[in-house]
């Protein structure tokens, strides 16, 4: 069964149980503190943080 397309990380996080959402939000905040210029995208149906070049990604 195909999952609905998520347009952003907020939509991606919202698909998880509340406790998991809290953990994912903490990870998101940690990444932004470590790499403030990272851009949030959805790639391969999962949350991704992209930094400058395509090879610099965190899934």
Phi and psi in radians as a Rosetta constraint file:
Dihedral C 1 N 2 CA 2 C 2 CIRCULARHARMONIC -1.363 0.35
Dihedral N 2 CA 2 C 2 N 3 CIRCULARHARMONIC 2.375 0.35
Dihedral C 2 N 3 CA 3 C 3 CIRCULARHARMONIC -1.403 0.35
Dihedral N 3 CA 3 C 3 N 4 CIRCULARHARMONIC 2.617 0.35
Dihedral C 3 N 4 CA 4 C 4 CIRCULARHARMONIC -1.132 0.35
Dihedral N 4 CA 4 C 4 N 5 CIRCULARHARMONIC 2.570 0.35
Dihedral C 4 N 5 CA 5 C 5 CIRCULARHARMONIC -1.236 0.35
Dihedral N 5 CA 5 C 5 N 6 CIRCULARHARMONIC 2.305 0.35
Dihedral C 5 N 6 CA 6 C 6 CIRCULARHARMONIC -1.742 0.35
Dihedral N 6 CA 6 C 6 N 7 CIRCULARHARMONIC 2.340 0.35
Dihedral C 6 N 7 CA 7 C 7 CIRCULARHARMONIC -1.572 0.35
Dihedral N 7 CA 7 C 7 N 8 CIRCULARHARMONIC -0.376 0.35
Dihedral C 7 N 8 CA 8 C 8 CIRCULARHARMONIC -2.691 0.35
Dihedral N 8 CA 8 C 8 N 9 CIRCULARHARMONIC 3.038 0.35
Dihedral C 8 N 9 CA 9 C 9 CIRCULARHARMONIC -1.224 0.35
Dihedral N 9 CA 9 C 9 N 10 CIRCULARHARMONIC -0.544 0.35
Dihedral C 9 N 10 CA 10 C 10 CIRCULARHARMONIC -1.037 0.35
Dihedral N 10 CA 10 C 10 N 11 CIRCULARHARMONIC -0.765 0.35
Dihedral C 10 N 11 CA 11 C 11 CIRCULARHARMONIC -1.140 0.35
Dihedral N 11 CA 11 C 11 N 12 CIRCULARHARMONIC -0.701 0.35
Dihedral C 11 N 12 CA 12 C 12 CIRCULARHARMONIC -1.066 0.35
Dihedral N 12 CA 12 C 12 N 13 CIRCULARHARMONIC -0.865 0.35
Dihedral C 12 N 13 CA 13 C 13 CIRCULARHARMONIC -1.091 0.35
Dihedral N 13 CA 13 C 13 N 14 CIRCULARHARMONIC -0.636 0.35
Dihedral C 13 N 14 CA 14 C 14 CIRCULARHARMONIC -1.109 0.35
Dihedral N 14 CA 14 C 14 N 15 CIRCULARHARMONIC -0.270 0.35
Dihedral C 14 N 15 CA 15 C 15 CIRCULARHARMONIC -1.417 0.35
Dihedral N 15 CA 15 C 15 N 16 CIRCULARHARMONIC -0.135 0.35
Dihedral C 15 N 16 CA 16 C 16 CIRCULARHARMONIC -1.739 0.35
Dihedral N 16 CA 16 C 16 N 17 CIRCULARHARMONIC 2.809 0.35
Dihedral C 16 N 17 CA 17 C 17 CIRCULARHARMONIC -1.025 0.35
Dihedral N 17 CA 17 C 17 N 18 CIRCULARHARMONIC 2.719 0.35
Dihedral C 17 N 18 CA 18 C 18 CIRCULARHARMONIC -0.939 0.35
Dihedral N 18 CA 18 C 18 N 19 CIRCULARHARMONIC -0.779 0.35
Dihedral C 18 N 19 CA 19 C 19 CIRCULARHARMONIC -1.114 0.35
Dihedral N 19 CA 19 C 19 N 20 CIRCULARHARMONIC -0.681 0.35
Dihedral C 19 N 20 CA 20 C 20 CIRCULARHARMONIC -1.191 0.35
Dihedral N 20 CA 20 C 20 N 21 CIRCULARHARMONIC -0.662 0.35
Dihedral C 20 N 21 CA 21 C 21 CIRCULARHARMONIC -1.018 0.35
Dihedral N 21 CA 21 C 21 N 22 CIRCULARHARMONIC -0.724 0.35
Dihedral C 21 N 22 CA 22 C 22 CIRCULARHARMONIC -1.077 0.35
Dihedral N 22 CA 22 C 22 N 23 CIRCULARHARMONIC -0.758 0.35
Dihedral C 22 N 23 CA 23 C 23 CIRCULARHARMONIC -1.154 0.35
Dihedral N 23 CA 23 C 23 N 24 CIRCULARHARMONIC -0.754 0.35
Dihedral C 23 N 24 CA 24 C 24 CIRCULARHARMONIC -1.108 0.35
Dihedral N 24 CA 24 C 24 N 25 CIRCULARHARMONIC -0.654 0.35
Dihedral C 24 N 25 CA 25 C 25 CIRCULARHARMONIC -1.148 0.35
Dihedral N 25 CA 25 C 25 N 26 CIRCULARHARMONIC -0.664 0.35
Dihedral C 25 N 26 CA 26 C 26 CIRCULARHARMONIC -1.124 0.35
Dihedral N 26 CA 26 C 26 N 27 CIRCULARHARMONIC -0.727 0.35
Dihedral C 26 N 27 CA 27 C 27 CIRCULARHARMONIC -1.101 0.35
Dihedral N 27 CA 27 C 27 N 28 CIRCULARHARMONIC -0.766 0.35
Dihedral C 27 N 28 CA 28 C 28 CIRCULARHARMONIC -1.015 0.35
Dihedral N 28 CA 28 C 28 N 29 CIRCULARHARMONIC -0.819 0.35
Dihedral C 28 N 29 CA 29 C 29 CIRCULARHARMONIC -1.122 0.35
Dihedral N 29 CA 29 C 29 N 30 CIRCULARHARMONIC -0.685 0.35
Dihedral C 29 N 30 CA 30 C 30 CIRCULARHARMONIC -1.105 0.35
Dihedral N 30 CA 30 C 30 N 31 CIRCULARHARMONIC -0.766 0.35
Dihedral C 30 N 31 CA 31 C 31 CIRCULARHARMONIC -1.075 0.35
Dihedral N 31 CA 31 C 31 N 32 CIRCULARHARMONIC -0.777 0.35
Dihedral C 31 N 32 CA 32 C 32 CIRCULARHARMONIC -1.147 0.35
Dihedral N 32 CA 32 C 32 N 33 CIRCULARHARMONIC -0.555 0.35
Dihedral C 32 N 33 CA 33 C 33 CIRCULARHARMONIC -1.225 0.35
Dihedral N 33 CA 33 C 33 N 34 CIRCULARHARMONIC -0.681 0.35
Dihedral C 33 N 34 CA 34 C 34 CIRCULARHARMONIC -1.338 0.35
Dihedral N 34 CA 34 C 34 N 35 CIRCULARHARMONIC -0.622 0.35
Dihedral C 34 N 35 CA 35 C 35 CIRCULARHARMONIC -2.374 0.35
Dihedral N 35 CA 35 C 35 N 36 CIRCULARHARMONIC 1.367 0.35
Dihedral C 35 N 36 CA 36 C 36 CIRCULARHARMONIC -1.037 0.35
Dihedral N 36 CA 36 C 36 N 37 CIRCULARHARMONIC -0.423 0.35
Dihedral C 36 N 37 CA 37 C 37 CIRCULARHARMONIC -1.563 0.35
Dihedral N 37 CA 37 C 37 N 38 CIRCULARHARMONIC 0.014 0.35
Dihedral C 37 N 38 CA 38 C 38 CIRCULARHARMONIC -1.105 0.35
Dihedral N 38 CA 38 C 38 N 39 CIRCULARHARMONIC 2.396 0.35
Dihedral C 38 N 39 CA 39 C 39 CIRCULARHARMONIC -1.709 0.35
Dihedral N 39 CA 39 C 39 N 40 CIRCULARHARMONIC 2.331 0.35
Dihedral C 39 N 40 CA 40 C 40 CIRCULARHARMONIC -1.484 0.35
Dihedral N 40 CA 40 C 40 N 41 CIRCULARHARMONIC 2.260 0.35
Dihedral C 40 N 41 CA 41 C 41 CIRCULARHARMONIC -2.476 0.35
Dihedral N 41 CA 41 C 41 N 42 CIRCULARHARMONIC 2.910 0.35
Dihedral C 41 N 42 CA 42 C 42 CIRCULARHARMONIC -1.823 0.35
Dihedral N 42 CA 42 C 42 N 43 CIRCULARHARMONIC 2.174 0.35
Dihedral C 42 N 43 CA 43 C 43 CIRCULARHARMONIC -2.410 0.35
Dihedral N 43 CA 43 C 43 N 44 CIRCULARHARMONIC 2.299 0.35
Dihedral C 43 N 44 CA 44 C 44 CIRCULARHARMONIC 0.948 0.35
Dihedral N 44 CA 44 C 44 N 45 CIRCULARHARMONIC 0.680 0.35
Dihedral C 44 N 45 CA 45 C 45 CIRCULARHARMONIC 1.126 0.35
Dihedral N 45 CA 45 C 45 N 46 CIRCULARHARMONIC 0.373 0.35
Dihedral C 45 N 46 CA 46 C 46 CIRCULARHARMONIC -2.397 0.35
Dihedral N 46 CA 46 C 46 N 47 CIRCULARHARMONIC 2.830 0.35
Dihedral C 46 N 47 CA 47 C 47 CIRCULARHARMONIC -1.194 0.35
Dihedral N 47 CA 47 C 47 N 48 CIRCULARHARMONIC 2.456 0.35
Dihedral C 47 N 48 CA 48 C 48 CIRCULARHARMONIC -2.495 0.35
Dihedral N 48 CA 48 C 48 N 49 CIRCULARHARMONIC 2.485 0.35
Dihedral C 48 N 49 CA 49 C 49 CIRCULARHARMONIC -1.983 0.35
Dihedral N 49 CA 49 C 49 N 50 CIRCULARHARMONIC 2.138 0.35
Dihedral C 49 N 50 CA 50 C 50 CIRCULARHARMONIC -1.905 0.35
Dihedral N 50 CA 50 C 50 N 51 CIRCULARHARMONIC 2.358 0.35
Dihedral C 50 N 51 CA 51 C 51 CIRCULARHARMONIC -2.206 0.35
Dihedral N 51 CA 51 C 51 N 52 CIRCULARHARMONIC 1.960 0.35
Dihedral C 51 N 52 CA 52 C 52 CIRCULARHARMONIC 1.002 0.35
Dihedral N 52 CA 52 C 52 N 53 CIRCULARHARMONIC -1.088 0.35
Dihedral C 52 N 53 CA 53 C 53 CIRCULARHARMONIC -2.058 0.35
Dihedral N 53 CA 53 C 53 N 54 CIRCULARHARMONIC 2.681 0.35
Dihedral C 53 N 54 CA 54 C 54 CIRCULARHARMONIC -0.979 0.35
Dihedral N 54 CA 54 C 54 N 55 CIRCULARHARMONIC -0.569 0.35
Dihedral C 54 N 55 CA 55 C 55 CIRCULARHARMONIC -1.362 0.35
Dihedral N 55 CA 55 C 55 N 56 CIRCULARHARMONIC -0.202 0.35
Dihedral C 55 N 56 CA 56 C 56 CIRCULARHARMONIC -1.658 0.35
Dihedral N 56 CA 56 C 56 N 57 CIRCULARHARMONIC 1.397 0.35
Dihedral C 56 N 57 CA 57 C 57 CIRCULARHARMONIC -2.291 0.35
Dihedral N 57 CA 57 C 57 N 58 CIRCULARHARMONIC 2.594 0.35
Dihedral C 57 N 58 CA 58 C 58 CIRCULARHARMONIC -2.105 0.35
Dihedral N 58 CA 58 C 58 N 59 CIRCULARHARMONIC 2.120 0.35
